[in-house]
């Protein structure tokens, strides 16, 4: 908005913020206007859509499954209070206050601007492999358009001789039978010798259900490792579904948050209806109660295991999307006085509540599967993302009208993942566009740039739809999206609480909200959150073990050292920018006290972002008229007051 328009608007009594004026000026120069959310609820839905996604549905139940069920819930909810909620709001508030994302958002503390680069690289890696999960979900959804679900029975070309239908009744009820040389042997009481039958059988250690074999043999066509000889070429069907997933993502975000915000009204809300329907159905299955007991009954001895606490901490960061830069981007689309604090509390309840709710959905079906197979719940399925693509397909396959339920369920999974994916991509796009707005925000350059980013991500993702692709997926997930985000979040706390100043940031939040928030956040930013981040990070380093992958009924696969080196290379590429920028800033500005003070002072703040004490004091004019230079004391005092009033009006 030009200065004349600004004065006209101000004169008419319309509220015009400095931020709105700056955006309009760019627009008139040919640079497209930076968008803001159309409605207040759009920001909350975007946060819920981004953070409440597949991680809540497959990663949280998997970690409960891995760490003994209910014992995992204790450190999880404890760490949510001291780490998850405070760090989530810190990132959102920084984005809302600065009005930009990425590298420029951290001009609030220039010494730590490397945080913006590091978080952007982390979310870029996340986007590469997250859409592969969507690809799998699309594959299952398309495979469900049939009269009988292909994973419901054995006898298909991808099934092996070990495929077992556990729903069939025992042909020898009440008898002590064993499987010797794949033939049923009956051990009758008081018999002189075992009775050998003509019935073929599968030894218990080799039995696999049809759902697991469909996942491993049909969907993944998984090989024996990540080695070049085992990688193979991309599966054409998965490659096409991955391409389709990226086309959908591009269609959702190419026009910015105005279009994607409307999509979130469906993608962020409808999955809860499907989850509730599935839970009601699962809860009446045999063995469902055992699964719930395994989920809720804590094994307190597990709390002494450092890995439980590390997994709880990293899951909070994963599900709350902390240190990914996307929260700062979402917050930057808020108007300056949006009540993001209220939205952060609502989001936290929704996010953790969804994770807890999804656990019931998973464990009821795991309990039923364990009941069918007559094995412990902890042994019923392999870990990792495959848990969702084994337990969930099994759940829908036993429901009346299974194909319809399957289509609806995997549509729900797609909706859960889509908004997470396109907000993640938007986090990368926003960080780059805000860095060079005058170059990218012109004509169709932004749409072209979004397309280029999607294409790059697609080609990287192709490595994960090969026979050895699951191992590449695990490599990305283990190294690029887990421990490094703790490292980044620690420096976020240091930058805001200690360098910029936690009291000053509290004043800024009060300027945005119109009231002062509870000091709980301040205490967490100063003490609990940085201690939480660094403690969990150190524990994860101390408790570090080489990456491995366990398949059902297979030996544990340990990744080769060269693959581990690539993983650490990805982690280092994300983390190294924070110390690099610190060293660069100190080298460029010097290490004197004045230079250090300047490096922790915010850059480029506008008038509406300054507290009264931050604004420069008015200067006294040199050419004072005669009443000030001469005259009596009353004249001088009156003139001084009138000059002060005139200066304050202009300022």
C-alpha positions in Angstrom: 0.0 0.0 0.0 1.4 3.4 -0.9 1.8 6.0 1.8 -1.2 8.0 0.4 -3.4 4.9 0.7 -2.1 4.2 4.2 -2.9 7.7 5.3 -6.3 7.5 3.7 -7.0 4.2 5.4 -5.8 5.6 8.7 -7.9 8.7 8.3 -11.0 6.6 7.7 -10.5 4.7 10.9 -9.8 1.3 9.3 -7.2 -0.7 11.2 -4.2 -1.1 8.9 -1.1 -2.9 10.4 2.4 -2.1 9.3 2.7 -5.7 8.0 -0.3 -5.2 5.7 1.2 -2.0 4.4 4.5 -3.7 3.6 2.8 -6.6 1.7 0.8 -4.2 -0.4 3.9 -2.2 -1.3 5.5 -5.4 -2.7 2.3 -6.3 -4.5 2.3 -2.9 -6.3 5.9 -3.5 -7.4 4.8 -6.6 -9.3 5.6 -9.0 -6.5 2.6 -11.2 -5.6 1.1 -10.5 -2.2 2.2 -12.8 0.7 -0.8 -14.8 1.7 -2.4 -15.0 5.1 -5.0 -17.5 6.3 -8.6 -16.8 5.0 -10.2 -17.7 8.3 -9.0 -18.0 11.9 -9.6 -21.7 12.0 -7.5 -22.4 8.9 -4.3 -22.1 11.0 -5.5 -24.6 13.5 -6.7 -27.0 10.9 -3.3 -26.7 9.1 -1.4 -27.5 12.3 -3.7 -30.5 13.0 -3.5 -31.6 9.4 0.2 -31.4 9.2 1.1 -32.9 12.6 -1.8 -35.3 13.1 -1.0 -37.7 10.4 0.5 -41.1 9.6 2.9 -40.7 12.5 0.0 -40.9 14.9 -1.5 -43.9 13.2 1.6 -46.0 12.6 4.6 -44.6 14.5 3.0 -44.0 17.9 1.4 -47.5 18.1 4.6 -49.0 16.8 6.6 -47.4 19.6 4.1 -48.6 22.2 4.3 -52.1 20.6 8.1 -51.9 20.7 8.5 -50.6 24.2 6.1 -52.9 26.1 2.8 -51.1 25.7 1.6 -48.9 28.5 5.0 -48.2 29.9 5.7 -46.0 26.9 2.7 -43.7 27.7 4.3 -42.5 31.0 7.4 -40.8 29.5 5.4 -39.8 26.4 2.8 -37.6 28.3 5.4 -36.3 30.8 7.6 -35.1 27.9 4.7 -33.6 26.1 4.2 -31.2 29.0 7.8 -30.1 29.3 8.9 -30.3 25.7 6.2 -30.8 23.1 3.7 -28.0 23.9 6.3 -25.3 24.7 8.5 -26.0 21.7 5.5 -26.2 19.4 4.3 -22.8 20.5 7.8 -21.3 20.4 8.2 -22.0 16.7 4.7 -20.9 15.8 5.2 -17.6 17.8 8.5 -16.9 16.1 6.8 -17.3 12.7 3.9 -15.2 13.6 6.0 -12.4 15.1 8.5 -12.2 12.3 6.0 -12.8 9.5 8.4 -14.9 7.4 9.8 -18.4 7.6 13.1 -20.2 7.1 16.4 -18.4 7.3 14.8 -14.9 7.5 12.6 -15.9 10.4 15.6 -16.4 12.6 16.8 -12.8 12.0 15.2 -12.5 15.4 18.6 -13.7 16.6 21.0 -13.5 13.7 23.7 -15.5 15.4 21.5 -18.6 15.1 20.1 -18.1 11.6 21.5 -21.5 10.8 18.5 -23.0 12.5 16.4 -21.9 9.5 18.7 -23.7 7.1 18.9 -26.9 9.2 15.2 -27.2 9.7 14.5 -26.7 6.0 16.9 -29.5 5.1 15.3 -31.8 7.7 11.8 -31.3 6.3 13.1 -31.7 2.7 14.4 -35.2 3.7 11.2 -35.9 5.4 9.2 -35.0 2.3 11.3 -37.4 0.3 10.3 -40.5 2.2 6.9 -39.5 3.7 5.2 -39.5 0.4 6.3 -43.1 -0.1 3.9 -44.0 2.7 1.2 -42.2 0.8 2.2 -44.3 -2.2 1.7 -47.5 -0.3 -1.7 -46.3 1.0 -2.8 -45.4 -2.6 -1.6 -48.9 -3.7 -3.8 -50.6 -1.1 -6.7 -48.4 -1.9 -6.5 -49.1 -5.6 -6.1 -52.9 -4.8 -9.3 -52.7 -2.8 -11.6 -52.2 -5.8 -12.4 -55.8 -6.1 -15.0 -58.3 -4.8 -12.5 -60.0 -2.5 -9.5 -58.3 -1.0 -6.3 -59.7 -2.4 -4.6 -60.0 1.0 -7.5 -61.8 2.6 -6.6 -65.3 1.4 -3.7 -67.5 0.5 -3.4 -69.2 -2.9 -2.3 -66.1 -4.9 0.8 -66.1 -7.1 2.7 -64.0 -4.5 1.9 -66.4 -1.6 4.5 -69.0 -0.5 4.0 -72.5 0.9 4.2 -71.0 4.3 1.0 -68.9 3.9 -1.4 -69.9 6.7 -5.1 -69.2 7.1 -5.4 -68.8 10.9 -9.2 -68.4 10.8 -9.6 -72.1 9.8 -10.6 -74.4 12.6 -8.1 -76.9 14.0 -8.7 -80.2 12.1 -7.5 -82.1 15.2 -9.2 -80.4 18.2 -8.1 -81.6 21.6 -5.2 -83.6 20.3 -1.6 -83.0 20.9 -0.2 -82.5 17.4 3.2 -81.5 16.0 4.4 -80.7 12.5 7.3 -82.9 11.5 8.8 -82.7 8.0 5.7 -80.7 7.1 3.3 -83.6 8.0 0.9 -83.6 10.9 2.0 -86.0 13.7 -0.6 -86.9 16.4 0.8 -87.8 19.8 -2.1 -89.8 21.3 -1.9 -90.6 25.1 -0.9 -94.1 26.0 0.1 -94.7 22.3 3.3 -96.7 21.7 4.3 -94.5 18.8 3.2 -91.2 17.2 0.6 -91.4 14.5 1.8 -90.0 11.2 -1.0 -88.6 9.0 -1.3 -87.7 5.4 -2.2 -84.1 6.2 0.4 -81.5 5.2 1.3 -78.8 7.7 3.5 -75.8 8.2 5.9 -75.6 11.2 4.9 -72.8 13.5 8.2 -71.0 13.1 7.5 -70.6 9.4 3.8 -69.7 9.4 2.9 -66.4 7.8 -0.6 -65.0 7.3 -1.8 -63.8 3.9 -1.7 -60.1 4.9 2.0 -60.2 5.7 2.8 -62.0 2.5 0.8 -59.5 0.4 2.8 -56.7 2.1 6.2 -58.2 1.7 5.9 -60.2 -1.6 3.3 -58.3 -3.6 3.6 -54.6 -2.5 7.3 -54.4 -1.7 8.7 -57.4 -3.5 11.3 -56.9 -0.7 14.8 -58.2 -1.2 17.4 -59.3 1.3 19.1 -56.0 1.9 20.2 -52.6 0.7 23.4 -53.8 -1.1 23.5 -52.9 -4.8 22.9 -56.5 -5.9 19.7 -56.5 -3.8 18.4 -53.0 -4.7 16.9 -53.9 -8.1 14.9 -51.5 -10.2 11.8 -49.5 -9.3 8.6 -51.5 -9.3 6.5 -49.9 -12.1 3.2 -50.1 -10.1 4.7 -48.4 -7.0 6.5 -45.9 -9.2 3.2 -44.9 -10.8 1.4 -44.6 -7.5 4.3 -42.5 -6.2 4.0 -40.2 -9.2 0.3 -40.0 -8.6 0.9 -39.1 -5.0 3.2 -36.2 -6.0 0.7 -35.0 -8.6 -2.0 -34.8 -5.9 0.4 -33.0 -3.6 1.3 -30.5 -6.3 -2.3 -29.9 -7.2 -3.1 -29.1 -3.5 -0.3 -26.6 -2.9 0.5 -25.0 -6.3 -1.9 -22.1 -5.6 -0.7 -21.6 -2.0 -2.5 -21.7 1.3 -5.7 -20.2 0.0 -6.5 -23.5 -1.9 -4.7 -25.9 0.5 -6.6 -24.3 3.5 -9.9 -25.3 2.0 -8.8 -28.9 1.4 -7.9 -29.2 5.1 -11.5 -28.9 6.1 -11.9 -32.4 4.7 -8.5 -34.0 5.2 -8.1 -32.9 8.8 -11.6 -33.9 10.1 -13.0 -36.9 8.1 -10.4 -39.5 9.3 -11.8 -39.4 12.8 -15.1 -40.8 11.6 -13.4 -43.7 9.9 -11.2 -44.4 12.9 -14.2 -44.5 15.2 -16.1 -46.9 13.0 -13.1 -49.3 12.8 -12.6 -49.1 16.6 -16.2 -50.1 17.2 -15.9 -53.1 14.9 -12.5 -54.1 16.3 -13.6 -53.9 19.9 -16.1 -56.8 19.5 -13.5 -59.2 18.0 -12.1 -62.1 20.1 -8.8 -61.1 21.7 -9.4 -57.4 21.5 -9.5 -57.0 25.3 -6.1 -58.7 25.5 -4.7 -56.1 23.1 -6.1 -53.2 25.1 -4.6 -54.6 28.3 -1.2 -54.9 26.6 -1.6 -51.3 25.4 -2.6 -49.8 28.8 -0.9 -52.1 31.4 2.6 -50.6 32.0 5.6 -52.7 32.4 7.4 -50.4 34.8 10.7 -52.2 34.4 10.8 -50.7 30.9 11.2 -47.2 32.4 14.7 -48.0 33.3 15.5 -48.6 29.7 17.0 -45.4 28.1 15.6 -46.3 24.7 12.0 -45.9 26.0 12.7 -42.3 26.9 14.6 -41.6 23.7 11.7 -43.1 21.6 9.2 -41.0 23.6 11.2 -37.8 23.1 11.7 -38.4 19.3 8.0 -39.4 18.9 6.9 -36.1 20.4 9.1 -34.2 18.0 7.9 -36.3 15.1 4.2 -36.0 15.9 4.4 -32.3 16.9 6.5 -31.5 13.8 9.1 -29.6 15.9 12.3 -28.5 14.3 11.0 -29.0 10.8 10.5 -25.3 10.0 6.9 -26.0 8.8 5.4 -24.6 12.1 7.3 -21.4 11.7 6.0 -21.2 8.1 2.4 -21.9 9.2 2.7 -19.3 12.0 4.0 -16.7 9.5 0.7 -16.9 7.6 -1.1 -15.7 10.7 -2.1 -12.0 11.0 0.0 -10.3 13.7 -2.6 -10.4 16.4 -3.9 -14.0 15.9 -4.5 -16.0 19.1 -2.0 -18.8 18.3 -1.6 -19.6 22.0 -5.1 -20.8 22.3 -4.7 -22.8 19.0 -1.5 -24.4 20.3 -3.3 -25.7 23.4 -6.2 -27.1 21.3 -3.7 -28.6 18.9 -1.7 -30.3 21.7 -4.9 -32.0 23.1 -5.9 -33.0 19.6 -2.5 -34.4 18.6 -1.8 -36.5 21.7 -5.4 -37.5 21.9 -5.3 -38.8 18.4 -2.1 -40.8 19.1 -3.7 -42.3 22.2 -6.9 -43.1 20.3 -5.1 -44.7 17.4 -3.3 -47.0 19.9 -6.7 -48.5 20.8 -7.4 -49.1 17.1 -4.1 -50.8 16.5 -4.0 -52.9 19.7 -7.5 -54.3 19.4 -6.7 -55.8 16.1 -3.2 -56.9 17.3 -5.0 -58.7 20.2 -7.3 -60.4 17.8 -4.5 -61.5 15.5 -2.6 -62.9 18.5 -5.7 -64.7 19.6 -6.1 -66.3 16.1 -2.5 -67.3 15.9 -2.2 -68.4 19.5 1.0 -66.4 20.1 1.9 -63.5 22.4 0.9 -60.0 21.2 4.5 -58.8 21.1 5.3 -61.5 18.4 2.2 -60.9 16.2 3.7 -58.6 13.6 6.9 -57.0 12.5 7.8 -53.5 13.6 8.2 -50.4 11.6 5.8 -48.8 9.2 4.8 -52.2 8.0 2.8 -52.5 11.2 0.1 -50.2 9.8 0.1 -52.1 6.5 -0.3 -55.5 8.3 -2.6 -54.8 11.2 -4.9 -52.4 9.5 -5.5 -54.4 6.3 -6.2 -57.4 8.6 -8.7 -55.3 10.4 -10.7 -54.3 7.4 -10.5 -57.8 5.8 -12.6 -59.4 8.5 -15.4 -56.8 8.4 -18.6 -57.4 6.4 -18.3 -55.7 3.1 -14.6 -55.7 3.4 -13.7 -54.1 0.1 -15.9 -51.0 0.8 -14.4 -50.7 4.3 -10.9 -51.1 2.9 -11.4 -48.3 0.3 -12.7 -46.0 2.9 -10.0 -46.9 5.4 -7.1 -46.3 3.0 -8.8 -43.2 1.7 -8.6 -42.0 5.4 -4.9 -42.9 5.5 -4.4 -40.9 2.3 -6.3 -37.9 3.7 -4.2 -38.1 6.9 -1.0 -38.2 5.0 -1.9 -35.7 2.3 -2.2 -32.6 4.4 0.9 -33.5 6.3 2.8 -33.9 3.1 1.7 -30.7 1.4 2.3 -28.6 4.5 5.7 -30.2 4.7 6.5 -29.2 1.1 5.0 -25.8 1.8 7.5 -25.4 4.6 10.4 -25.9 2.1 8.7 -23.6 -0.5 8.0 -20.8 2.0 11.5 -20.8 3.4 13.0 -20.4 -0.1 10.4 -17.9 -1.4 10.7 -15.7 1.7 14.5 -15.7 1.2 14.1 -14.4 -2.4 10.6 -13.0 -2.7 11.2 -10.5 -5.4 12.6 -13.2 -7.7 10.1 -16.1 -7.1 6.9 -14.3 -6.2 6.4 -13.0 -9.7 4.2 -14.4 -12.5 4.1 -18.2 -12.4 7.6 -18.6 -11.0 6.4 -19.9 -7.6 4.3 -22.6 -9.3 7.2 -23.6 -11.4 9.5 -23.7 -8.4 7.0 -25.9 -6.5 6.9 -28.3 -9.5 10.7 -28.5 -9.6 10.8 -29.3 -5.8 8.2 -32.0 -6.3 10.0 -33.6 -9.2 13.3 -33.7 -7.2 11.5 -35.4 -4.3 9.9 -37.9 -6.7 13.2 -39.0 -8.2 14.7 -39.4 -4.7 11.6 -41.4 -3.7 12.1 -43.8 -6.6 14.9 -45.4 -4.7 12.4 -46.4 -2.0 10.0 -48.3 -4.4 12.7 -50.8 -5.5 12.9 -54.3 -4.0 15.5 -52.8 -1.6 13.5 -49.7 -1.1 12.3 -50.5 2.4 15.9 -50.4 3.6 16.4 -47.0 2.0 13.2 -45.8 3.7 14.4 -47.0 7.0 17.7 -45.2 6.5 16.0 -41.9 5.8 13.6 -42.4 8.8 16.3 -43.4 11.3 18.9 -40.8 10.5 17.3 -37.7 8.9 14.1 -37.5 10.9 14.8 -38.6 14.5 17.8 -37.4 16.6 18.9 -34.3 14.7 15.6 -32.5 15.4 16.5 -32.6 19.1 19.8 -30.9 18.4 18.0 -28.1 16.4 15.3 -27.6 19.1 18.0 -27.1 21.8 19.5 -24.2 19.9 16.0 -22.7 19.3 15.6 -22.5 23.1 19.0 -21.0 23.5 18.4 -18.4 20.8 15.1 -17.2 22.1 15.3 -17.7 25.9 18.9 -16.6 26.5 20.1 -14.6 23.5 17.0 -12.7 22.3 15.7 -12.7 25.8 12.7 -14.7 27.2 11.2 -11.6 28.8 11.4 -9.7 25.6 9.8 -12.5 23.7 7.0 -12.7 26.3 6.5 -8.9 25.7 6.3 -9.6 22.0 3.7 -12.4 22.6 1.7 -9.9 24.7 1.8 -7.4 21.8 0.4 -10.1 19.5 -2.2 -11.6 21.8 -3.2 -8.6 23.9 -2.6 -10.4 27.1 0.3 -12.0 29.0 0.4 -15.8 28.8 1.0 -18.1 31.8 4.7 -18.2 32.9 4.7 -21.9 32.4 6.1 -21.4 28.9 8.8 -19.1 30.1 10.0 -21.7 32.7 10.0 -24.5 30.1 11.9 -22.4 27.5 14.5 -21.4 30.1 15.0 -24.8 31.8 12.9 -27.8 31.1 12.8 -27.7 27.3 16.5 -27.3 26.6 17.4 -29.8 29.3 14.8 -32.2 27.8 16.2 -31.7 24.2 19.9 -32.2 25.2 19.2 -35.0 27.6 17.2 -37.1 25.1 19.8 -36.3 22.4 22.7 -37.4 24.6 20.7 -40.5 25.7 20.1 -41.3 22.1 23.8 -41.0 21.3 24.8 -43.1 24.3 22.1 -45.7 23.5 22.9 -45.7 19.8 22.8 -49.0 18.0 23.4 -49.7 14.4 20.4 -49.6 12.2 18.7 -52.9 11.6 15.4 -54.2 10.2 13.4 -57.2 11.4 11.1 -59.1 9.0 8.6 -61.7 10.1 10.1 -65.1 10.5 13.4 -63.8 9.1 16.8 -63.3 10.7 17.6 -59.7 11.8 19.1 -57.7 9.0 21.9 -55.3 10.1 22.7 -52.4 7.7 26.3 -52.4 6.2 28.7 -49.8 7.4 28.7 -47.8 4.2 24.9 -47.4 4.4 25.2 -46.2 8.0 27.8 -43.7 6.8 25.3 -42.3 4.3 22.8 -42.0 7.1 25.2 -40.1 9.3 26.0 -37.9 6.2 22.3 -36.9 5.9 22.2 -36.2 9.6 25.4 -34.1 9.5 24.1 -32.2 6.4 21.1 -31.0 8.5 23.0 -30.2 11.8 26.2 -28.6 10.5 24.6 -25.4 9.3 24.0 -24.1 12.9 27.8 -24.0 13.8 28.7 -23.0 10.3 26.6 -19.8 10.4 27.7 -19.1 14.0 31.4 -19.2 12.9 30.6 -17.2 9.7 28.8 -14.5 11.7 31.6 -14.3 14.3 34.3 -14.1 11.5 32.4 -11.4 9.6 31.4 -9.3 12.6 34.2 -9.9 15.0 34.2 -11.3 18.5 34.2 -8.0 20.5 31.5 -7.4 23.1 29.8 -4.9 20.8 29.8 -7.3 17.9 28.4 -10.1 19.9 25.7 -7.8 21.2 24.8 -6.9 17.7 24.6 -10.6 16.6 22.0 -11.4 19.2 19.9 -8.3 18.4 17.0 -8.8 15.9 17.4 -7.5 12.4 14.8 -5.9 10.2 12.0 -5.4 12.7 9.3 -3.0 11.7 7.6 -0.5 13.9 4.7 -2.8 14.9 7.3 -5.4 16.2 9.0 -3.0 18.5 8.2 -2.5 22.2 8.1 1.1 23.4 11.5 0.7 25.0 12.9 -0.6 21.8 12.0 2.4 19.7 14.6 5.2 19.3 14.2 8.2 21.5 13.1 11.4 19.6 16.0 13.8 18.9 15.8 17.4 19.9 16.0 19.7 16.8 19.1 21.9 16.5 17.3 25.0 15.0 15.1 25.9 17.9 13.0 29.1 17.3 13.3 32.1 19.6 10.8 31.1 22.2 13.1 28.2 23.1 16.4 30.1 22.9 15.1 33.1 24.8 12.0 34.1 26.7 11.0 33.1 30.2 10.8 29.7 31.7 7.1 29.3 31.2 7.4 29.9 27.5 10.2 27.4 27.2 8.3 24.8 29.1 5.1 25.3 27.0 7.1 25.1 23.8 8.9 22.0 24.9 5.6 20.3 25.6 4.1 21.3 22.2 7.3 20.1 20.4 7.1 16.7 22.2 3.5 16.3 21.3 4.2 17.1 17.7 7.1 14.6 17.6 5.0 11.9 19.1 2.3 12.5 16.6 4.7 12.1 13.7 6.3 9.0 15.2 
